[in-house]
Amino acid sequence: MTSDVGSGATAPADGDTDQDPSDGRFGAGRGFTWFLLIAGVIGFLAAFDLTVEKIALLKDPDYELSCNINPLLSCGSIVTTPQAELFGFPNPLLGIAGFSVVITTAMALLAGASFRRWYWVGLSVGSGLGTAFVIWLIFQSLYRIGALCPYCMIVWTVTIPIFLYSLRETLRQSPAASNSVRGILIETYRRNTAWLLIICYLLIVALIGIRFWDYWSTLF
């Protein structure tokens, strides 16, 4: 792991990458690869557990979900809403499929595989769509449903950095003169990815704090 920002915030490092630009294939650094694997496993387990809970609830409408902690932190308040099945099936199934791709990619990289640039672009686009979906779910949870699903929040937590750092890795492989506008923008993004992630997390925490302040204030 190396520092991505000057004040000590850390991020997945580039490390030694397996690259052969002449062949059009690129590997990834160990730091990024291990991050991808760990984040993918965490996201997969959260999506899998939520799917299991959903199935149990379908079998028994009186089933008490393990992630029902209190009136605010309650998976049950989320999984029974139309937003939880946006495409006609439980949303966690999308997570299981998406995180499986992330895990498979990481395992292949650890084994020494390298991928053509279109694959890296696809990974960035796919995780970007996942992040857009997460943003929509955050809005729905805060301002339409009025509850928070612990397992969902775990998925939020890992999906955003998977996208930001997958994009960072893809841009790292993009040929651009360092003094060109494109090169400067790419380098600026690469150097500030960790800060961008921190800002995203702080924004989400602030929105949750403000939206449910009436509830939080009763705890003190």
Phi and psi restraints in degrees (value plus and minus 20) as a CYANA .aco file:
   2 THR   PHI    -146.1  -106.1
   2 THR   PSI     140.4   180.4
   3 SER   PHI     -91.6   -51.6
   3 SER   PSI     114.7   154.7
   4 ASP   PHI    -122.4   -82.4
   4 ASP   PSI     -35.0     5.0
   5 VAL   PHI    -155.9  -115.9
   5 VAL   PSI     136.2   176.2
   6 GLY   PHI     -84.8   -44.8
   6 GLY   PSI     -47.1    -7.1
   7 SER   PHI    -111.7   -71.7
   7 SER   PSI      -8.1    31.9
   8 GLY   PHI      85.9   125.9
   8 GLY   PSI     -24.9    15.1
   9 ALA   PHI     -84.6   -44.6
   9 ALA   PSI     113.2   153.2
  10 THR   PHI    -124.9   -84.9
  10 THR   PSI     137.4   177.4
  11 ALA   PHI    -173.3  -133.3
  11 ALA   PSI     143.6   183.6
  12 PRO   PHI     -74.7   -34.7
  12 PRO   PSI     110.3   150.3
  13 ALA   PHI    -105.3   -65.3
  13 ALA   PSI     138.3   178.3
  14 ASP   PHI     -88.6   -48.6
  14 ASP   PSI     -65.4   -25.4
  15 GLY   PHI      42.1    82.1
  15 GLY   PSI    -180.9  -140.9
  16 ASP   PHI    -105.0   -65.0
  16 ASP   PSI      99.5   139.5
  17 THR   PHI    -125.0   -85.0
  17 THR   PSI     129.2   169.2
  18 ASP   PHI    -112.7   -72.7
  18 ASP   PSI      77.3   117.3
  19 GLN   PHI    -150.2  -110.2
  19 GLN   PSI     122.5   162.5
  20 ASP   PHI    -160.4  -120.4
  20 ASP   PSI      60.7   100.7
  21 PRO   PHI     -73.1   -33.1
  21 PRO   PSI     -52.1   -12.1
  22 SER   PHI     -84.4   -44.4
  22 SER   PSI     -47.7    -7.7
  23 ASP   PHI    -112.4   -72.4
  23 ASP   PSI     -28.3    11.7
  24 GLY   PHI      55.9    95.9
  24 GLY   PSI      -4.5    35.5
  25 ARG   PHI    -133.7   -93.7
  25 ARG   PSI     124.4   164.4
  26 PHE   PHI    -155.8  -115.8
  26 PHE   PSI     118.7   158.7
  27 GLY   PHI    -116.9   -76.9
  27 GLY   PSI    -174.7  -134.7
  28 ALA   PHI    -171.1  -131.1
  28 ALA   PSI     137.8   177.8
  29 GLY   PHI     -87.7   -47.7
  29 GLY   PSI     137.7   177.7
  30 ARG   PHI     -82.8   -42.8
  30 ARG   PSI     -58.8   -18.8
  31 GLY   PHI     -79.8   -39.8
  31 GLY   PSI     -69.6   -29.6
  32 PHE   PHI     -83.8   -43.8
  32 PHE   PSI     -60.9   -20.9
  33 THR   PHI     -83.9   -43.9
  33 THR   PSI     -65.8   -25.8
  34 TRP   PHI     -86.3   -46.3
  34 TRP   PSI     -58.0   -18.0
  35 PHE   PHI     -80.0   -40.0
  35 PHE   PSI     -65.5   -25.5
  36 LEU   PHI     -80.2   -40.2
  36 LEU   PSI     -62.1   -22.1
  37 LEU   PHI     -86.0   -46.0
  37 LEU   PSI     -69.1   -29.1
  38 ILE   PHI     -84.4   -44.4
  38 ILE   PSI     -66.3   -26.3
  39 ALA   PHI     -83.3   -43.3
  39 ALA   PSI     -59.6   -19.6
  40 GLY   PHI     -84.1   -44.1
  40 GLY   PSI     -62.4   -22.4
  41 VAL   PHI     -84.9   -44.9
  41 VAL   PSI     -64.2   -24.2
  42 ILE   PHI     -80.6   -40.6
  42 ILE   PSI     -67.8   -27.8
  43 GLY   PHI     -83.3   -43.3
  43 GLY   PSI     -61.1   -21.1
  44 PHE   PHI     -81.9   -41.9
  44 PHE   PSI     -66.1   -26.1
  45 LEU   PHI     -83.1   -43.1
  45 LEU   PSI     -60.3   -20.3
  46 ALA   PHI     -84.3   -44.3
  46 ALA   PSI     -65.1   -25.1
  47 ALA   PHI     -86.5   -46.5
  47 ALA   PSI     -58.8   -18.8
  48 PHE   PHI     -85.2   -45.2
  48 PHE   PSI     -66.5   -26.5
  49 ASP   PHI     -81.4   -41.4
  49 ASP   PSI     -60.0   -20.0
  50 LEU   PHI     -87.3   -47.3
  50 LEU   PSI     -54.6   -14.6
  51 THR   PHI     -85.9   -45.9
  51 THR   PSI     -62.6   -22.6
  52 VAL   PHI     -81.2   -41.2
  52 VAL   PSI     -63.1   -23.1
  53 GLU   PHI     -83.2   -43.2
  53 GLU   PSI     -60.0   -20.0
  54 LYS   PHI     -83.8   -43.8
  54 LYS   PSI     -62.9   -22.9
  55 ILE   PHI     -83.4   -43.4
  55 ILE   PSI     -62.8   -22.8
  56 ALA   PHI     -81.9   -41.9
  56 ALA   PSI     -58.2   -18.2
  57 LEU   PHI     -89.3   -49.3
  57 LEU   PSI     -55.2   -15.2
  58 LEU   PHI     -86.4   -46.4
  58 LEU   PSI     -55.9   -15.9
  59 LYS   PHI     -92.1   -52.1
  59 LYS   PSI     -57.2   -17.2
  60 ASP   PHI    -157.6  -117.6
  60 ASP   PSI      82.7   122.7
  61 PRO   PHI     -79.4   -39.4
  61 PRO   PSI     -39.1     0.9
  62 ASP   PHI    -112.7   -72.7
  62 ASP   PSI     -17.0    23.0
  63 TYR   PHI     -83.0   -43.0
  63 TYR   PSI     113.9   153.9
  64 GLU   PHI    -115.1   -75.1
  64 GLU   PSI      93.4   133.4
  65 LEU   PHI     -85.5   -45.5
  65 LEU   PSI     121.7   161.7
  66 SER   PHI     -86.9   -46.9
  66 SER   PSI     -39.5     0.5
  67 CYS   PHI    -118.3   -78.3
  67 CYS   PSI      -6.3    33.7
  68 ASN   PHI    -105.7   -65.7
  68 ASN   PSI      77.7   117.7
  69 ILE   PHI    -113.9   -73.9
  69 ILE   PSI     -66.0   -26.0
  70 ASN   PHI    -177.0  -137.0
  70 ASN   PSI     159.9   199.9
  71 PRO   PHI     -77.9   -37.9
  71 PRO   PSI     -46.8    -6.8
  72 LEU   PHI    -109.4   -69.4
  72 LEU   PSI     -70.4   -30.4
  73 LEU   PHI    -108.5   -68.5
  73 LEU   PSI      69.8   109.8
  74 SER   PHI    -167.9  -127.9
  74 SER   PSI      93.3   133.3
  75 CYS   PHI     -86.9   -46.9
  75 CYS   PSI     -53.6   -13.6
  76 GLY   PHI     -80.1   -40.1
  76 GLY   PSI     -50.9   -10.9
  77 SER   PHI     -93.7   -53.7
  77 SER   PSI     -35.7     4.3
  78 ILE   PHI    -119.6   -79.6
  78 ILE   PSI     -69.3   -29.3
  79 VAL   PHI     -89.3   -49.3
  79 VAL   PSI     -34.6     5.4
  80 THR   PHI    -115.0   -75.0
  80 THR   PSI     -15.4    24.6
  81 THR   PHI    -114.1   -74.1
  81 THR   PSI     139.0   179.0
  82 PRO   PHI     -80.6   -40.6
  82 PRO   PSI     -50.7   -10.7
  83 GLN   PHI     -83.4   -43.4
  83 GLN   PSI     -43.7    -3.7
  84 ALA   PHI     -96.5   -56.5
  84 ALA   PSI     -28.4    11.6
  85 GLU   PHI    -155.9  -115.9
  85 GLU   PSI      38.7    78.7
  86 LEU   PHI     -78.9   -38.9
  86 LEU   PSI     -56.6   -16.6
  87 PHE   PHI    -125.1   -85.1
  87 PHE   PSI      -2.7    37.3
  88 GLY   PHI      73.6   113.6
  88 GLY   PSI     -21.5    18.5
  89 PHE   PHI    -161.9  -121.9
  89 PHE   PSI     141.3   181.3
  90 PRO   PHI     -75.7   -35.7
  90 PRO   PSI     111.1   151.1
  91 ASN   PHI     -74.6   -34.6
  91 ASN   PSI     -55.9   -15.9
  92 PRO   PHI     -77.9   -37.9
  92 PRO   PSI     -43.6    -3.6
  93 LEU   PHI     -83.5   -43.5
  93 LEU   PSI     -53.1   -13.1
  94 LEU   PHI     -84.0   -44.0
  94 LEU   PSI     -60.4   -20.4
  95 GLY   PHI     -84.0   -44.0
  95 GLY   PSI     -63.2   -23.2
  96 ILE   PHI     -79.1   -39.1
  96 ILE   PSI     -64.8   -24.8
  97 ALA   PHI     -86.9   -46.9
  97 ALA   PSI     -67.3   -27.3
  98 GLY   PHI     -84.6   -44.6
  98 GLY   PSI     -66.1   -26.1
  99 PHE   PHI     -90.3   -50.3
  99 PHE   PSI     -45.8    -5.8
 100 SER   PHI     -83.0   -43.0
 100 SER   PSI     -60.3   -20.3
 101 VAL   PHI     -83.6   -43.6
 101 VAL   PSI     -62.7   -22.7
 102 VAL   PHI     -82.1   -42.1
 102 VAL   PSI     -66.3   -26.3
 103 ILE   PHI     -83.1   -43.1
 103 ILE   PSI     -65.0   -25.0
 104 THR   PHI     -81.2   -41.2
 104 THR   PSI     -61.7   -21.7
 105 THR   PHI     -81.2   -41.2
 105 THR   PSI     -65.9   -25.9
 106 ALA   PHI     -83.4   -43.4
 106 ALA   PSI     -63.4   -23.4
 107 MET   PHI     -83.7   -43.7
 107 MET   PSI     -59.8   -19.8
 108 ALA   PHI     -84.1   -44.1
 108 ALA   PSI     -61.4   -21.4
 109 LEU   PHI     -84.0   -44.0
 109 LEU   PSI     -60.5   -20.5
 110 LEU   PHI     -83.9   -43.9
 110 LEU   PSI     -49.7    -9.7
 111 ALA   PHI    -101.9   -61.9
 111 ALA   PSI     -21.2    18.8
 112 GLY   PHI      80.0   120.0
 112 GLY   PSI      -9.5    30.5
 113 ALA   PHI     -92.8   -52.8
 113 ALA   PSI     137.4   177.4
 114 SER   PHI    -154.8  -114.8
 114 SER   PSI     133.2   173.2
 115 PHE   PHI    -146.0  -106.0
 115 PHE   PSI     132.6   172.6
 116 ARG   PHI     -89.4   -49.4
 116 ARG   PSI     140.3   180.3
 117 ARG   PHI     -81.4   -41.4
 117 ARG   PSI     -51.8   -11.8
 118 TRP   PHI     -81.6   -41.6
 118 TRP   PSI     -51.4   -11.4
 119 TYR   PHI     -88.6   -48.6
 119 TYR   PSI     -62.3   -22.3
 120 TRP   PHI     -84.7   -44.7
 120 TRP   PSI     -60.2   -20.2
 121 VAL   PHI     -82.5   -42.5
 121 VAL   PSI     -61.7   -21.7
 122 GLY   PHI     -82.2   -42.2
 122 GLY   PSI     -60.2   -20.2
 123 LEU   PHI     -83.2   -43.2
 123 LEU   PSI     -61.2   -21.2
 124 SER   PHI     -87.0   -47.0
 124 SER   PSI     -63.9   -23.9
 125 VAL   PHI     -84.9   -44.9
 125 VAL   PSI     -64.9   -24.9
 126 GLY   PHI     -81.7   -41.7
 126 GLY   PSI     -66.7   -26.7
 127 SER   PHI     -89.6   -49.6
 127 SER   PSI     -47.9    -7.9
 128 GLY   PHI     -87.7   -47.7
 128 GLY   PSI     -60.9   -20.9
 129 LEU   PHI     -84.9   -44.9
 129 LEU   PSI     -57.8   -17.8
 130 GLY   PHI     -82.2   -42.2
 130 GLY   PSI     -59.8   -19.8
 131 THR   PHI     -87.6   -47.6
 131 THR   PSI     -59.3   -19.3
 132 ALA   PHI     -81.8   -41.8
 132 ALA   PSI     -59.8   -19.8
 133 PHE   PHI     -85.2   -45.2
 133 PHE   PSI     -60.1   -20.1
 134 VAL   PHI     -81.5   -41.5
 134 VAL   PSI     -62.5   -22.5
 135 ILE   PHI     -81.0   -41.0
 135 ILE   PSI     -62.1   -22.1
 136 TRP   PHI     -82.4   -42.4
 136 TRP   PSI     -62.6   -22.6
 137 LEU   PHI     -85.4   -45.4
 137 LEU   PSI     -57.8   -17.8
 138 ILE   PHI     -81.3   -41.3
 138 ILE   PSI     -66.2   -26.2
 139 PHE   PHI     -80.1   -40.1
 139 PHE   PSI     -65.4   -25.4
 140 GLN   PHI     -83.3   -43.3
 140 GLN   PSI     -62.9   -22.9
 141 SER   PHI     -83.2   -43.2
 141 SER   PSI     -63.0   -23.0
 142 LEU   PHI     -99.0   -59.0
 142 LEU   PSI     -64.2   -24.2
 143 TYR   PHI    -132.6   -92.6
 143 TYR   PSI     -25.9    14.1
 144 ARG   PHI    -138.2   -98.2
 144 ARG   PSI     -66.2   -26.2
 145 ILE   PHI    -109.2   -69.2
 145 ILE   PSI     -60.2   -20.2
 146 GLY   PHI      57.7    97.7
 146 GLY   PSI      15.3    55.3
 147 ALA   PHI    -172.6  -132.6
 147 ALA   PSI     144.6   184.6
 148 LEU   PHI    -144.9  -104.9
 148 LEU   PSI     112.7   152.7
 149 CYS   PHI    -119.5   -79.5
 149 CYS   PSI      96.0   136.0
 150 PRO   PHI     -74.5   -34.5
 150 PRO   PSI     -64.9   -24.9
 151 TYR   PHI     -85.0   -45.0
 151 TYR   PSI     -57.8   -17.8
 152 CYS   PHI     -82.3   -42.3
 152 CYS   PSI     -61.2   -21.2
 153 MET   PHI     -85.6   -45.6
 153 MET   PSI     -51.5   -11.5
 154 ILE   PHI     -83.9   -43.9
 154 ILE   PSI     -62.8   -22.8
 155 VAL   PHI     -82.6   -42.6
 155 VAL   PSI     -63.0   -23.0
 156 TRP   PHI     -75.7   -35.7
 156 TRP   PSI     -65.7   -25.7
 157 THR   PHI     -81.4   -41.4
 157 THR   PSI     -54.5   -14.5
 158 VAL   PHI    -115.7   -75.7
 158 VAL   PSI     -47.6    -7.6
 159 THR   PHI     -85.8   -45.8
 159 THR   PSI     -63.4   -23.4
 160 ILE   PHI     -81.0   -41.0
 160 ILE   PSI     -71.3   -31.3
 161 PRO   PHI     -87.6   -47.6
 161 PRO   PSI     -49.8    -9.8
 162 ILE   PHI     -78.7   -38.7
 162 ILE   PSI     -63.9   -23.9
 163 PHE   PHI     -86.2   -46.2
 163 PHE   PSI     -70.2   -30.2
 164 LEU   PHI     -79.9   -39.9
 164 LEU   PSI     -61.9   -21.9
 165 TYR   PHI    -104.3   -64.3
 165 TYR   PSI     -45.0    -5.0
 166 SER   PHI     -87.7   -47.7
 166 SER   PSI     -61.6   -21.6
 167 LEU   PHI     -83.2   -43.2
 167 LEU   PSI     -61.3   -21.3
 168 ARG   PHI     -79.5   -39.5
 168 ARG   PSI     -63.6   -23.6
 169 GLU   PHI     -86.8   -46.8
 169 GLU   PSI     -59.6   -19.6
 170 THR   PHI     -85.4   -45.4
 170 THR   PSI     -62.8   -22.8
 171 LEU   PHI     -86.5   -46.5
 171 LEU   PSI     -52.4   -12.4
 172 ARG   PHI     -80.7   -40.7
 172 ARG   PSI     -48.0    -8.0
 173 GLN   PHI    -110.1   -70.1
 173 GLN   PSI     -23.0    17.0
 174 SER   PHI    -102.7   -62.7
 174 SER   PSI     100.4   140.4
 175 PRO   PHI     -89.1   -49.1
 175 PRO   PSI     104.3   144.3
 176 ALA   PHI    -178.3  -138.3
 176 ALA   PSI     116.1   156.1
 177 ALA   PHI     -83.2   -43.2
 177 ALA   PSI     115.0   155.0
 178 SER   PHI     -81.8   -41.8
 178 SER   PSI     -44.9    -4.9
 179 ASN   PHI    -116.7   -76.7
 179 ASN   PSI     -16.8    23.2
 180 SER   PHI    -104.2   -64.2
 180 SER   PSI     141.0   181.0
 181 VAL   PHI     -79.8   -39.8
 181 VAL   PSI     -63.7   -23.7
 182 ARG   PHI     -82.7   -42.7
 182 ARG   PSI     -62.8   -22.8
 183 GLY   PHI     -83.2   -43.2
 183 GLY   PSI     -60.1   -20.1
 184 ILE   PHI     -86.1   -46.1
 184 ILE   PSI     -62.2   -22.2
 185 LEU   PHI     -83.9   -43.9
 185 LEU   PSI     -62.2   -22.2
 186 ILE   PHI     -83.1   -43.1
 186 ILE   PSI     -66.0   -26.0
 187 GLU   PHI     -85.7   -45.7
 187 GLU   PSI     -57.6   -17.6
 188 THR   PHI     -83.1   -43.1
 188 THR   PSI     -63.4   -23.4
 189 TYR   PHI     -83.4   -43.4
 189 TYR   PSI     -65.3   -25.3
 190 ARG   PHI     -80.5   -40.5
 190 ARG   PSI     -60.4   -20.4
 191 ARG   PHI     -94.5   -54.5
 191 ARG   PSI     -41.4    -1.4
 192 ASN   PHI    -137.8   -97.8
 192 ASN   PSI      -3.7    36.3
 193 THR   PHI     -79.9   -39.9
 193 THR   PSI     -63.0   -23.0
 194 ALA   PHI     -82.4   -42.4
 194 ALA   PSI     -61.2   -21.2
 195 TRP   PHI     -83.4   -43.4
 195 TRP   PSI     -59.8   -19.8
 196 LEU   PHI     -83.1   -43.1
 196 LEU   PSI     -60.8   -20.8
 197 LEU   PHI     -83.7   -43.7
 197 LEU   PSI     -63.3   -23.3
 198 ILE   PHI     -80.7   -40.7
 198 ILE   PSI     -63.2   -23.2
 199 ILE   PHI     -81.5   -41.5
 199 ILE   PSI     -62.4   -22.4
 200 CYS   PHI     -80.2   -40.2
 200 CYS   PSI     -66.2   -26.2
 201 TYR   PHI     -83.0   -43.0
 201 TYR   PSI     -65.0   -25.0
 202 LEU   PHI     -83.5   -43.5
 202 LEU   PSI     -57.9   -17.9
 203 LEU   PHI     -84.3   -44.3
 203 LEU   PSI     -63.7   -23.7
 204 ILE   PHI     -83.4   -43.4
 204 ILE   PSI     -65.3   -25.3
 205 VAL   PHI     -81.0   -41.0
 205 VAL   PSI     -62.2   -22.2
 206 ALA   PHI     -84.1   -44.1
 206 ALA   PSI     -63.3   -23.3
 207 LEU   PHI     -83.0   -43.0
 207 LEU   PSI     -61.8   -21.8
 208 ILE   PHI     -85.0   -45.0
 208 ILE   PSI     -63.0   -23.0
 209 GLY   PHI     -81.9   -41.9
 209 GLY   PSI     -64.3   -24.3
 210 ILE   PHI     -90.2   -50.2
 210 ILE   PSI     -65.4   -25.4
 211 ARG   PHI     -81.9   -41.9
 211 ARG   PSI     -59.2   -19.2
 212 PHE   PHI    -131.6   -91.6
 212 PHE   PSI       8.6    48.6
 213 TRP   PHI     -79.1   -39.1
 213 TRP   PSI     -57.0   -17.0
 214 ASP   PHI     -78.6   -38.6
 214 ASP   PSI     -57.2   -17.2
 215 TYR   PHI     -94.7   -54.7
 215 TYR   PSI     -66.6   -26.6
 216 TRP   PHI     -79.1   -39.1
 216 TRP   PSI     -57.6   -17.6
 217 SER   PHI     -85.5   -45.5
 217 SER   PSI     -42.7    -2.7
 218 THR   PHI     -97.7   -57.7
 218 THR   PSI     -32.2     7.8
 219 LEU   PHI    -105.7   -65.7
 219 LEU   PSI     -28.8    11.2
